[in-house]
């Protein structure tokens, strides 16, 4: 099941600011993401209002980060 990500916050200039690779994203994508996700990424899930993403959201998040071009 794919959960639409209603809110995600990412600083596209993080790589040029020498921010480190986001290790959590690297791990959930097994390093196969086409984009190097750097710095802090905030993901909120929408259920009854916005809330933190949960472990059952990881497959959808992994698919999102892998598909992002």
Predicted model as a PDB file, atoms N, CA, C, CB and O in Angstrom, pLDDT in the B-factor column:
MODEL        1                                                                  
ATOM      1  N   UNK A   1       0.831  -1.167   0.000  1.00 37.00           N  
ATOM      2  CA  UNK A   1       0.000   0.000   0.000  1.00 37.00           C  
ATOM      3  C   UNK A   1       0.882   1.240   0.000  1.00 37.00           C  
ATOM      4  CB  UNK A   1      -0.949  -0.007   1.200  1.00 37.00           C  
ATOM      5  O   UNK A   1       1.806   1.331   0.808  1.00 37.00           O  
ATOM      6  N   UNK A   2       0.628   2.170  -0.862  1.00 41.00           N  
ATOM      7  CA  UNK A   2       1.412   3.395  -0.941  1.00 41.00           C  
ATOM      8  C   UNK A   2       0.704   4.495  -0.184  1.00 41.00           C  
ATOM      9  CB  UNK A   2       1.649   3.809  -2.403  1.00 41.00           C  
ATOM     10  O   UNK A   2      -0.455   4.804  -0.463  1.00 41.00           O  
ATOM     11  N   UNK A   3       1.393   5.087   0.771  1.00 44.00           N  
ATOM     12  CA  UNK A   3       0.828   6.207   1.512  1.00 44.00           C  
ATOM     13  C   UNK A   3       1.316   7.502   0.885  1.00 44.00           C  
ATOM     14  CB  UNK A   3       1.211   6.137   3.016  1.00 44.00           C  
ATOM     15  O   UNK A   3       2.524   7.728   0.822  1.00 44.00           O  
ATOM     16  N   UNK A   4       0.425   8.350   0.425  1.00 48.00           N  
ATOM     17  CA  UNK A   4       0.880   9.610  -0.159  1.00 48.00           C  
ATOM     18  C   UNK A   4       1.557  10.466   0.904  1.00 48.00           C  
ATOM     19  CB  UNK A   4      -0.300  10.376  -0.795  1.00 48.00           C  
ATOM     20  O   UNK A   4       1.034  10.639   2.005  1.00 48.00           O  
ATOM     21  N   UNK A   5       2.701  10.986   0.568  1.00 48.00           N  
ATOM     22  CA  UNK A   5       3.424  11.844   1.495  1.00 48.00           C  
ATOM     23  C   UNK A   5       2.876  13.253   1.339  1.00 48.00           C  
ATOM     24  CB  UNK A   5       4.971  11.799   1.239  1.00 48.00           C  
ATOM     25  O   UNK A   5       3.093  13.899   0.314  1.00 48.00           O  
ATOM     26  N   UNK A   6       2.188  13.713   2.323  1.00 46.00           N  
ATOM     27  CA  UNK A   6       1.555  15.018   2.250  1.00 46.00           C  
ATOM     28  C   UNK A   6       2.554  16.131   2.526  1.00 46.00           C  
ATOM     29  CB  UNK A   6       0.397  15.098   3.230  1.00 46.00           C  
ATOM     30  O   UNK A   6       2.457  17.211   1.943  1.00 46.00           O  
ATOM     31  N   UNK A   7       3.487  15.883   3.386  1.00 49.00           N  
ATOM     32  CA  UNK A   7       4.473  16.896   3.722  1.00 49.00           C  
ATOM     33  C   UNK A   7       5.847  16.250   3.801  1.00 49.00           C  
ATOM     34  CB  UNK A   7       4.117  17.598   5.051  1.00 49.00           C  
ATOM     35  O   UNK A   7       6.047  15.284   4.539  1.00 49.00           O  
ATOM     36  N   UNK A   8       6.763  16.771   3.062  1.00 53.00           N  
ATOM     37  CA  UNK A   8       8.159  16.396   3.242  1.00 53.00           C  
ATOM     38  C   UNK A   8       8.967  17.664   3.092  1.00 53.00           C  
ATOM     39  CB  UNK A   8       8.615  15.291   2.218  1.00 53.00           C  
ATOM     40  O   UNK A   8       8.676  18.501   2.237  1.00 53.00           O  
ATOM     41  N   UNK A   9       9.962  17.803   3.906  1.00 55.00           N  
ATOM     42  CA  UNK A   9      10.787  19.001   3.893  1.00 55.00           C  
ATOM     43  C   UNK A   9      12.215  18.559   3.637  1.00 55.00           C  
ATOM     44  CB  UNK A   9      10.666  19.807   5.234  1.00 55.00           C  
ATOM     45  O   UNK A   9      12.743  17.679   4.318  1.00 55.00           O  
ATOM     46  N   UNK A  10      12.825  19.178   2.651  1.00 58.00           N  
ATOM     47  CA  UNK A  10      14.186  18.817   2.279  1.00 58.00           C  
ATOM     48  C   UNK A  10      14.880  20.059   1.755  1.00 58.00           C  
ATOM     49  CB  UNK A  10      14.204  17.675   1.220  1.00 58.00           C  
ATOM     50  O   UNK A  10      14.276  20.832   1.011  1.00 58.00           O  
ATOM     51  N   UNK A  11      16.112  20.265   2.121  1.00 61.00           N  
ATOM     52  CA  UNK A  11      16.896  21.397   1.631  1.00 61.00           C  
ATOM     53  C   UNK A  11      17.704  20.942   0.415  1.00 61.00           C  
ATOM     54  CB  UNK A  11      17.838  21.961   2.751  1.00 61.00           C  
ATOM     55  O   UNK A  11      18.708  20.250   0.578  1.00 61.00           O  
ATOM     56  N   UNK A  12      17.289  21.313  -0.802  1.00 62.00           N  
ATOM     57  CA  UNK A  12      17.983  20.827  -1.993  1.00 62.00           C  
ATOM     58  C   UNK A  12      19.431  21.278  -2.085  1.00 62.00           C  
ATOM     59  CB  UNK A  12      17.255  21.274  -3.211  1.00 62.00           C  
ATOM     60  O   UNK A  12      20.202  20.697  -2.850  1.00 62.00           O  
ATOM     61  N   UNK A  13      19.822  22.294  -1.331  1.00 62.00           N  
ATOM     62  CA  UNK A  13      21.209  22.760  -1.367  1.00 62.00           C  
ATOM     63  C   UNK A  13      22.074  22.071  -0.313  1.00 62.00           C  
ATOM     64  CB  UNK A  13      21.257  24.268  -1.165  1.00 62.00           C  
ATOM     65  O   UNK A  13      23.237  22.434  -0.139  1.00 62.00           O  
ATOM     66  N   UNK A  14      21.525  21.089   0.385  1.00 57.00           N  
ATOM     67  CA  UNK A  14      22.276  20.429   1.462  1.00 57.00           C  
ATOM     68  C   UNK A  14      23.569  19.804   0.953  1.00 57.00           C  
ATOM     69  CB  UNK A  14      21.416  19.359   2.126  1.00 57.00           C  
ATOM     70  O   UNK A  14      24.585  19.844   1.646  1.00 57.00           O  
ATOM     71  N   UNK A  15      23.545  19.226  -0.249  1.00 54.00           N  
ATOM     72  CA  UNK A  15      24.755  18.597  -0.776  1.00 54.00           C  
ATOM     73  C   UNK A  15      25.846  19.631  -1.007  1.00 54.00           C  
ATOM     74  CB  UNK A  15      24.450  17.853  -2.079  1.00 54.00           C  
ATOM     75  O   UNK A  15      27.011  19.382  -0.698  1.00 54.00           O  
ATOM     76  N   UNK A  16      25.481  20.788  -1.547  1.00 57.00           N  
ATOM     77  CA  UNK A  16      26.483  21.817  -1.797  1.00 57.00           C  
ATOM     78  C   UNK A  16      26.965  22.472  -0.506  1.00 57.00           C  
ATOM     79  CB  UNK A  16      25.921  22.871  -2.731  1.00 57.00           C  
ATOM     80  O   UNK A  16      27.999  23.141  -0.503  1.00 57.00           O  
ATOM     81  N   UNK A  17      26.234  22.289   0.583  1.00 67.00           N  
ATOM     82  CA  UNK A  17      26.637  22.836   1.881  1.00 67.00           C  
ATOM     83  C   UNK A  17      27.473  21.831   2.671  1.00 67.00           C  
ATOM     84  CB  UNK A  17      25.400  23.243   2.695  1.00 67.00           C  
ATOM     85  O   UNK A  17      27.730  22.028   3.859  1.00 67.00           O  
ATOM     86  N   UNK A  18      27.889  20.772   2.020  1.00 73.00           N  
ATOM     87  CA  UNK A  18      28.713  19.729   2.638  1.00 73.00           C  
ATOM     88  C   UNK A  18      27.985  18.972   3.747  1.00 73.00           C  
ATOM     89  CB  UNK A  18      29.976  20.341   3.197  1.00 73.00           C  
ATOM     90  O   UNK A  18      28.622  18.469   4.672  1.00 73.00           O  
ATOM     91  N   UNK A  19      26.677  18.888   3.663  1.00 79.00           N  
ATOM     92  CA  UNK A  19      25.919  18.096   4.641  1.00 79.00           C  
ATOM     93  C   UNK A  19      26.192  16.617   4.352  1.00 79.00           C  
ATOM     94  CB  UNK A  19      24.366  18.417   4.574  1.00 79.00           C  
ATOM     95  O   UNK A  19      26.335  16.227   3.194  1.00 79.00           O  
ATOM     96  N   UNK A  20      26.262  15.807   5.391  1.00 86.00           N  
ATOM     97  CA  UNK A  20      26.525  14.376   5.176  1.00 86.00           C  
ATOM     98  C   UNK A  20      25.324  13.664   4.553  1.00 86.00           C  
ATOM     99  CB  UNK A  20      26.893  13.704   6.500  1.00 86.00           C  
ATOM    100  O   UNK A  20      24.189  14.130   4.642  1.00 86.00           O  
ATOM    101  N   UNK A  21      25.604  12.526   3.923  1.00 88.00           N  
ATOM    102  CA  UNK A  21      24.546  11.679   3.383  1.00 88.00           C  
ATOM    103  C   UNK A  21      23.626  11.273   4.532  1.00 88.00           C  
ATOM    104  CB  UNK A  21      25.139  10.419   2.660  1.00 88.00           C  
ATOM    105  O   UNK A  21      24.097  10.936   5.618  1.00 88.00           O  
ATOM    106  N   UNK A  22      22.338  11.304   4.298  1.00 89.00           N  
ATOM    107  CA  UNK A  22      21.370  10.889   5.306  1.00 89.00           C  
ATOM    108  C   UNK A  22      21.434   9.367   5.427  1.00 89.00           C  
ATOM    109  CB  UNK A  22      19.919  11.371   4.939  1.00 89.00           C  
ATOM    110  O   UNK A  22      21.011   8.649   4.521  1.00 89.00           O  
ATOM    111  N   UNK A  23      21.962   8.885   6.541  1.00 92.00           N  
ATOM    112  CA  UNK A  23      22.193   7.448   6.716  1.00 92.00           C  
ATOM    113  C   UNK A  23      20.903   6.650   6.806  1.00 92.00           C  
ATOM    114  CB  UNK A  23      23.014   7.207   7.955  1.00 92.00           C  
ATOM    115  O   UNK A  23      20.865   5.499   6.371  1.00 92.00           O  
ATOM    116  N   UNK A  24      19.846   7.233   7.358  1.00 91.00           N  
ATOM    117  CA  UNK A  24      18.575   6.512   7.456  1.00 91.00           C  
ATOM    118  C   UNK A  24      18.015   6.223   6.065  1.00 91.00           C  
ATOM    119  CB  UNK A  24      17.556   7.322   8.285  1.00 91.00           C  
ATOM    120  O   UNK A  24      17.563   5.111   5.794  1.00 91.00           O  
ATOM    121  N   UNK A  25      18.044   7.216   5.192  1.00 92.00           N  
ATOM    122  CA  UNK A  25      17.548   7.018   3.827  1.00 92.00           C  
ATOM    123  C   UNK A  25      18.462   6.051   3.083  1.00 92.00           C  
ATOM    124  CB  UNK A  25      17.456   8.371   3.069  1.00 92.00           C  
ATOM    125  O   UNK A  25      17.986   5.192   2.341  1.00 92.00           O  
ATOM    126  N   UNK A  26      19.756   6.185   3.275  1.00 94.00           N  
ATOM    127  CA  UNK A  26      20.703   5.277   2.635  1.00 94.00           C  
ATOM    128  C   UNK A  26      20.399   3.830   3.029  1.00 94.00           C  
ATOM    129  CB  UNK A  26      22.154   5.648   3.017  1.00 94.00           C  
ATOM    130  O   UNK A  26      20.449   2.931   2.190  1.00 94.00           O  
ATOM    131  N   UNK A  27      20.085   3.613   4.300  1.00 94.00           N  
ATOM    132  CA  UNK A  27      19.812   2.247   4.780  1.00 94.00           C  
ATOM    133  C   UNK A  27      18.491   1.697   4.268  1.00 94.00           C  
ATOM    134  CB  UNK A  27      19.810   2.219   6.295  1.00 94.00           C  
ATOM    135  O   UNK A  27      18.426   0.537   3.859  1.00 94.00           O  
ATOM    136  N   UNK A  28      17.417   2.518   4.282  1.00 93.00           N  
ATOM    137  CA  UNK A  28      16.129   1.961   3.849  1.00 93.00           C  
ATOM    138  C   UNK A  28      16.063   1.743   2.342  1.00 93.00           C  
ATOM    139  CB  UNK A  28      14.999   2.876   4.277  1.00 93.00           C  
ATOM    140  O   UNK A  28      15.200   1.014   1.852  1.00 93.00           O  
ATOM    141  N   UNK A  29      16.987   2.385   1.598  1.00 95.00           N  
ATOM    142  CA  UNK A  29      17.040   2.170   0.146  1.00 95.00           C  
ATOM    143  C   UNK A  29      18.198   1.249  -0.238  1.00 95.00           C  
ATOM    144  CB  UNK A  29      17.175   3.513  -0.588  1.00 95.00           C  
ATOM    145  O   UNK A  29      18.431   1.007  -1.422  1.00 95.00           O  
ATOM    146  N   UNK A  30      18.914   0.743   0.742  1.00 95.00           N  
ATOM    147  CA  UNK A  30      20.099  -0.108   0.526  1.00 95.00           C  
ATOM    148  C   UNK A  30      21.117   0.569  -0.383  1.00 95.00           C  
ATOM    149  CB  UNK A  30      19.686  -1.456  -0.078  1.00 95.00           C  
ATOM    150  O   UNK A  30      21.834  -0.094  -1.132  1.00 95.00           O  
ATOM    151  N   UNK A  31      21.171   1.884  -0.309  1.00 94.00           N  
ATOM    152  CA  UNK A  31      22.138   2.642  -1.106  1.00 94.00           C  
ATOM    153  C   UNK A  31      21.816   2.717  -2.582  1.00 94.00           C  
ATOM    154  CB  UNK A  31      23.478   2.050  -0.945  1.00 94.00           C  
ATOM    155  O   UNK A  31      22.655   3.153  -3.370  1.00 94.00           O  
ATOM    156  N   UNK A  32      20.615   2.300  -2.982  1.00 95.00           N  
ATOM    157  CA  UNK A  32      20.260   2.236  -4.406  1.00 95.00           C  
ATOM    158  C   UNK A  32      19.525   3.470  -4.922  1.00 95.00           C  
ATOM    159  CB  UNK A  32      19.414   1.028  -4.654  1.00 95.00           C  
ATOM    160  O   UNK A  32      19.138   3.499  -6.090  1.00 95.00           O  
ATOM    161  N   UNK A  33      19.321   4.475  -4.098  1.00 94.00           N  
ATOM    162  CA  UNK A  33      18.614   5.680  -4.546  1.00 94.00           C  
ATOM    163  C   UNK A  33      19.466   6.423  -5.571  1.00 94.00           C  
ATOM    164  CB  UNK A  33      18.278   6.608  -3.343  1.00 94.00           C  
ATOM    165  O   UNK A  33      20.677   6.560  -5.401  1.00 94.00           O  
ATOM    166  N   UNK A  34      18.823   6.902  -6.635  1.00 92.00           N  
ATOM    167  CA  UNK A  34      19.533   7.634  -7.690  1.00 92.00           C  
ATOM    168  C   UNK A  34      20.035   8.979  -7.189  1.00 92.00           C  
ATOM    169  CB  UNK A  34      18.625   7.838  -8.903  1.00 92.00           C  
ATOM    170  O   UNK A  34      21.037   9.492  -7.688  1.00 92.00           O  
ATOM    171  N   UNK A  35      19.361   9.546  -6.225  1.00 87.00           N  
ATOM    172  CA  UNK A  35      19.728  10.844  -5.655  1.00 87.00           C  
ATOM    173  C   UNK A  35      20.445  10.623  -4.336  1.00 87.00           C  
ATOM    174  CB  UNK A  35      18.477  11.745  -5.454  1.00 87.00           C  
ATOM    175  O   UNK A  35      20.063   9.756  -3.549  1.00 87.00           O  
ATOM    176  N   UNK A  36      21.473  11.399  -4.101  1.00 86.00           N  
ATOM    177  CA  UNK A  36      22.157  11.359  -2.806  1.00 86.00           C  
ATOM    178  C   UNK A  36      21.394  12.283  -1.857  1.00 86.00           C  
ATOM    179  CB  UNK A  36      23.677  11.793  -2.935  1.00 86.00           C  
ATOM    180  O   UNK A  36      21.503  13.505  -1.960  1.00 86.00           O  
ATOM    181  N   UNK A  37      20.635  11.715  -0.948  1.00 87.00           N  
ATOM    182  CA  UNK A  37      19.857  12.501   0.008  1.00 87.00           C  
ATOM    183  C   UNK A  37      20.773  12.915   1.136  1.00 87.00           C  
ATOM    184  CB  UNK A  37      18.633  11.702   0.549  1.00 87.00           C  
ATOM    185  O   UNK A  37      21.303  12.067   1.854  1.00 87.00           O  
ATOM    186  N   UNK A  38      20.963  14.209   1.297  1.00 85.00           N  
ATOM    187  CA  UNK A  38      21.889  14.739   2.297  1.00 85.00           C  
ATOM    188  C   UNK A  38      21.148  15.586   3.315  1.00 85.00           C  
ATOM    189  CB  UNK A  38      22.996  15.563   1.630  1.00 85.00           C  
ATOM    190  O   UNK A  38      20.089  16.146   3.032  1.00 85.00           O  
ATOM    191  N   UNK A  39      21.721  15.666   4.494  1.00 82.00           N  
ATOM    192  CA  UNK A  39      21.156  16.520   5.524  1.00 82.00           C  
ATOM    193  C   UNK A  39      19.884  15.946   6.130  1.00 82.00           C  
ATOM    194  CB  UNK A  39      20.876  17.880   4.959  1.00 82.00           C  
ATOM    195  O   UNK A  39      19.595  14.754   6.026  1.00 82.00           O  
ATOM    196  N   UNK A  40      19.150  16.824   6.757  1.00 82.00           N  
ATOM    197  CA  UNK A  40      17.939  16.428   7.470  1.00 82.00           C  
ATOM    198  C   UNK A  40      16.755  16.387   6.514  1.00 82.00           C  
ATOM    199  CB  UNK A  40      17.654  17.391   8.636  1.00 82.00           C  
ATOM    200  O   UNK A  40      16.545  17.312   5.729  1.00 82.00           O  
ATOM    201  N   UNK A  41      15.996  15.323   6.586  1.00 82.00           N  
ATOM    202  CA  UNK A  41      14.761  15.180   5.822  1.00 82.00           C  
ATOM    203  C   UNK A  41      13.650  14.930   6.837  1.00 82.00           C  
ATOM    204  CB  UNK A  41      14.856  14.010   4.752  1.00 82.00           C  
ATOM    205  O   UNK A  41      13.750  14.026   7.667  1.00 82.00           O  
ATOM    206  N   UNK A  42      12.604  15.727   6.767  1.00 80.00           N  
ATOM    207  CA  UNK A  42      11.469  15.587   7.681  1.00 80.00           C  
ATOM    208  C   UNK A  42      10.293  15.031   6.894  1.00 80.00           C  
ATOM    209  CB  UNK A  42      11.101  16.956   8.355  1.00 80.00           C  
ATOM    210  O   UNK A  42       9.911  15.582   5.861  1.00 80.00           O  
ATOM    211  N   UNK A  43       9.721  13.937   7.385  1.00 81.00           N  
ATOM    212  CA  UNK A  43       8.571  13.310   6.725  1.00 81.00           C  
ATOM    213  C   UNK A  43       7.451  13.199   7.742  1.00 81.00           C  
ATOM    214  CB  UNK A  43       8.937  11.902   6.136  1.00 81.00           C  
ATOM    215  O   UNK A  43       7.640  12.683   8.844  1.00 81.00           O  
ATOM    216  N   UNK A  44       6.287  13.690   7.357  1.00 76.00           N  
ATOM    217  CA  UNK A  44       5.102  13.580   8.200  1.00 76.00           C  
ATOM    218  C   UNK A  44       4.057  12.781   7.464  1.00 76.00           C  
ATOM    219  CB  UNK A  44       4.553  14.971   8.591  1.00 76.00           C  
ATOM    220  O   UNK A  44       3.904  12.912   6.249  1.00 76.00           O  
ATOM    221  N   UNK A  45       3.348  11.967   8.183  1.00 74.00           N  
ATOM    222  CA  UNK A  45       2.296  11.135   7.607  1.00 74.00           C  
ATOM    223  C   UNK A  45       0.948  11.741   7.970  1.00 74.00           C  
ATOM    224  CB  UNK A  45       2.400   9.662   8.109  1.00 74.00           C  
ATOM    225  O   UNK A  45       0.765  12.261   9.070  1.00 74.00           O  
ATOM    226  N   UNK A  46       0.018  11.668   7.044  1.00 74.00           N  
ATOM    227  CA  UNK A  46      -1.297  12.240   7.317  1.00 74.00           C  
ATOM    228  C   UNK A  46      -2.296  11.120   7.599  1.00 74.00           C  
ATOM    229  CB  UNK A  46      -1.775  13.113   6.128  1.00 74.00           C  
ATOM    230  O   UNK A  46      -2.618  10.316   6.725  1.00 74.00           O  
ATOM    231  N   UNK A  47      -2.759  11.090   8.793  1.00 72.00           N  
ATOM    232  CA  UNK A  47      -3.801  10.155   9.194  1.00 72.00           C  
ATOM    233  C   UNK A  47      -4.945  10.998   9.743  1.00 72.00           C  
ATOM    234  CB  UNK A  47      -3.278   9.101  10.260  1.00 72.00           C  
ATOM    235  O   UNK A  47      -5.811  11.445   8.990  1.00 72.00           O  
ATOM    236  N   UNK A  48      -4.946  11.208  11.017  1.00 74.00           N  
ATOM    237  CA  UNK A  48      -5.883  12.133  11.661  1.00 74.00           C  
ATOM    238  C   UNK A  48      -5.069  13.393  11.945  1.00 74.00           C  
ATOM    239  CB  UNK A  48      -6.534  11.518  13.001  1.00 74.00           C  
ATOM    240  O   UNK A  48      -4.635  13.607  13.076  1.00 74.00           O  
ATOM    241  N   UNK A  49      -4.860  14.222  10.931  1.00 79.00           N  
ATOM    242  CA  UNK A  49      -3.919  15.325  11.052  1.00 79.00           C  
ATOM    243  C   UNK A  49      -2.536  14.794  10.706  1.00 79.00           C  
ATOM    244  CB  UNK A  49      -3.948  15.951  12.487  1.00 79.00           C  
ATOM    245  O   UNK A  49      -2.413  13.662  10.239  1.00 79.00           O  
ATOM    246  N   UNK A  50      -1.519  15.569  10.920  1.00 79.00           N  
ATOM    247  CA  UNK A  50      -0.154  15.133  10.619  1.00 79.00           C  
ATOM    248  C   UNK A  50       0.480  14.495  11.841  1.00 79.00           C  
ATOM    249  CB  UNK A  50       0.701  16.313  10.134  1.00 79.00           C  
ATOM    250  O   UNK A  50       0.231  14.917  12.970  1.00 79.00           O  
ATOM    251  N   UNK A  51       1.300  13.479  11.615  1.00 79.00           N  
ATOM    252  CA  UNK A  51       2.024  12.820  12.700  1.00 79.00           C  
ATOM    253  C   UNK A  51       3.362  12.337  12.158  1.00 79.00           C  
ATOM    254  CB  UNK A  51       1.199  11.633  13.299  1.00 79.00           C  
ATOM    255  O   UNK A  51       3.593  12.334  10.949  1.00 79.00           O  
ATOM    256  N   UNK A  52       4.229  11.934  13.059  1.00 80.00           N  
ATOM    257  CA  UNK A  52       5.515  11.375  12.646  1.00 80.00           C  
ATOM    258  C   UNK A  52       5.284  10.114  11.823  1.00 80.00           C  
ATOM    259  CB  UNK A  52       6.406  11.068  13.876  1.00 80.00           C  
ATOM    260  O   UNK A  52       4.323   9.378  12.048  1.00 80.00           O  
ATOM    261  N   UNK A  53       6.167   9.879  10.877  1.00 80.00           N  
ATOM    262  CA  UNK A  53       6.116   8.626  10.122  1.00 80.00           C  
ATOM    263  C   UNK A  53       6.449   7.481  11.081  1.00 80.00           C  
ATOM    264  CB  UNK A  53       7.110   8.652   8.898  1.00 80.00           C  
ATOM    265  O   UNK A  53       7.212   7.659  12.031  1.00 80.00           O  
ATOM    266  N   UNK A  54       5.876   6.319  10.827  1.00 83.00           N  
ATOM    267  CA  UNK A  54       6.092   5.144  11.682  1.00 83.00           C  
ATOM    268  C   UNK A  54       6.830   4.067  10.910  1.00 83.00           C  
ATOM    269  CB  UNK A  54       4.750   4.594  12.214  1.00 83.00           C  
ATOM    270  O   UNK A  54       7.032   4.181   9.701  1.00 83.00           O  
ATOM    271  N   UNK A  55       7.231   3.018  11.622  1.00 86.00           N  
ATOM    272  CA  UNK A  55       7.993   1.951  10.975  1.00 86.00           C  
ATOM    273  C   UNK A  55       7.190   1.265   9.868  1.00 86.00           C  
ATOM    274  CB  UNK A  55       8.430   0.921  12.009  1.00 86.00           C  
ATOM    275  O   UNK A  55       7.779   0.779   8.903  1.00 86.00           O  
ATOM    276  N   UNK A  56       5.874   1.215   9.982  1.00 86.00           N  
ATOM    277  CA  UNK A  56       5.082   0.607   8.910  1.00 86.00           C  
ATOM    278  C   UNK A  56       4.998   1.503   7.673  1.00 86.00           C  
ATOM    279  CB  UNK A  56       3.680   0.297   9.412  1.00 86.00           C  
ATOM    280  O   UNK A  56       4.491   1.075   6.636  1.00 86.00           O  
ATOM    281  N   UNK A  57       5.493   2.748   7.772  1.00 86.00           N  
ATOM    282  CA  UNK A  57       5.574   3.651   6.620  1.00 86.00           C  
ATOM    283  C   UNK A  57       6.866   3.453   5.820  1.00 86.00           C  
ATOM    284  CB  UNK A  57       5.474   5.100   7.088  1.00 86.00           C  
ATOM    285  O   UNK A  57       7.001   4.002   4.726  1.00 86.00           O  
ATOM    286  N   UNK A  58       7.814   2.679   6.352  1.00 89.00           N  
ATOM    287  CA  UNK A  58       9.118   2.525   5.705  1.00 89.00           C  
ATOM    288  C   UNK A  58       9.056   1.977   4.275  1.00 89.00           C  
ATOM    289  CB  UNK A  58       9.970   1.622   6.534  1.00 89.00           C  
ATOM    290  O   UNK A  58       9.786   2.482   3.423  1.00 89.00           O  
ATOM    291  N   UNK A  59       8.233   0.981   3.965  1.00 91.00           N  
ATOM    292  CA  UNK A  59       8.187   0.516   2.574  1.00 91.00           C  
ATOM    293  C   UNK A  59       7.756   1.621   1.596  1.00 91.00           C  
ATOM    294  CB  UNK A  59       7.232  -0.669   2.459  1.00 91.00           C  
ATOM    295  O   UNK A  59       8.321   1.742   0.509  1.00 91.00           O  
ATOM    296  N   UNK A  60       6.765   2.419   1.981  1.00 89.00           N  
ATOM    297  CA  UNK A  60       6.315   3.512   1.122  1.00 89.00           C  
ATOM    298  C   UNK A  60       7.386   4.594   1.008  1.00 89.00           C  
ATOM    299  CB  UNK A  60       5.012   4.114   1.661  1.00 89.00           C  
ATOM    300  O   UNK A  60       7.590   5.165  -0.063  1.00 89.00           O  
ATOM    301  N   UNK A  61       8.065   4.870   2.117  1.00 90.00           N  
ATOM    302  CA  UNK A  61       9.135   5.870   2.082  1.00 90.00           C  
ATOM    303  C   UNK A  61      10.297   5.398   1.215  1.00 90.00           C  
ATOM    304  CB  UNK A  61       9.630   6.175   3.502  1.00 90.00           C  
ATOM    305  O   UNK A  61      10.840   6.168   0.424  1.00 90.00           O  
ATOM    306  N   UNK A  62      10.671   4.152   1.363  1.00 93.00           N  
ATOM    307  CA  UNK A  62      11.742   3.591   0.553  1.00 93.00           C  
ATOM    308  C   UNK A  62      11.399   3.685  -0.927  1.00 93.00           C  
ATOM    309  CB  UNK A  62      12.008   2.135   0.947  1.00 93.00           C  
ATOM    310  O   UNK A  62      12.235   4.085  -1.737  1.00 93.00           O  
ATOM    311  N   UNK A  63      10.171   3.318  -1.283  1.00 94.00           N  
ATOM    312  CA  UNK A  63       9.732   3.399  -2.681  1.00 94.00           C  
ATOM    313  C   UNK A  63       9.778   4.839  -3.180  1.00 94.00           C  
ATOM    314  CB  UNK A  63       8.309   2.831  -2.835  1.00 94.00           C  
ATOM    315  O   UNK A  63      10.167   5.083  -4.322  1.00 94.00           O  
ATOM    316  N   UNK A  64       9.389   5.790  -2.344  1.00 90.00           N  
ATOM    317  CA  UNK A  64       9.425   7.207  -2.720  1.00 90.00           C  
ATOM    318  C   UNK A  64      10.853   7.657  -3.007  1.00 90.00           C  
ATOM    319  CB  UNK A  64       8.813   8.075  -1.610  1.00 90.00           C  
ATOM    320  O   UNK A  64      11.121   8.266  -4.043  1.00 90.00           O  
ATOM    321  N   UNK A  65      11.767   7.355  -2.088  1.00 92.00           N  
ATOM    322  CA  UNK A  65      13.154   7.794  -2.262  1.00 92.00           C  
ATOM    323  C   UNK A  65      13.829   7.097  -3.441  1.00 92.00           C  
ATOM    324  CB  UNK A  65      13.950   7.537  -0.988  1.00 92.00           C  
ATOM    325  O   UNK A  65      14.673   7.691  -4.111  1.00 92.00           O  
ATOM    326  N   UNK A  66      13.465   5.850  -3.695  1.00 94.00           N  
ATOM    327  CA  UNK A  66      14.031   5.127  -4.843  1.00 94.00           C  
ATOM    328  C   UNK A  66      13.500   5.656  -6.164  1.00 94.00           C  
ATOM    329  CB  UNK A  66      13.729   3.640  -4.731  1.00 94.00           C  
ATOM    330  O   UNK A  66      14.233   5.687  -7.152  1.00 94.00           O  
ATOM    331  N   UNK A  67      12.230   6.076  -6.204  1.00 93.00           N  
ATOM    332  CA  UNK A  67      11.621   6.546  -7.448  1.00 93.00           C  
ATOM    333  C   UNK A  67      11.924   8.002  -7.752  1.00 93.00           C  
ATOM    334  CB  UNK A  67      10.139   6.354  -7.391  1.00 93.00           C  
ATOM    335  O   UNK A  67      11.778   8.434  -8.895  1.00 93.00           O  
ATOM    336  N   UNK A  68      12.344   8.768  -6.751  1.00 88.00           N  
ATOM    337  CA  UNK A  68      12.579  10.200  -6.936  1.00 88.00           C  
ATOM    338  C   UNK A  68      13.724  10.431  -7.921  1.00 88.00           C  
ATOM    339  CB  UNK A  68      12.890  10.877  -5.583  1.00 88.00           C  
ATOM    340  O   UNK A  68      14.797   9.844  -7.786  1.00 88.00           O  
ATOM    341  N   UNK A  69      13.493  11.269  -8.889  1.00 81.00           N  
ATOM    342  CA  UNK A  69      14.541  11.582  -9.886  1.00 81.00           C  
ATOM    343  C   UNK A  69      15.009  12.998  -9.737  1.00 81.00           C  
ATOM    344  CB  UNK A  69      14.033  11.358 -11.312  1.00 81.00           C  
ATOM    345  O   UNK A  69      15.882  13.441 -10.483  1.00 81.00           O  
TER     346      UNK A  69                                                      
ENDMDL                                                                          
END                                                                             
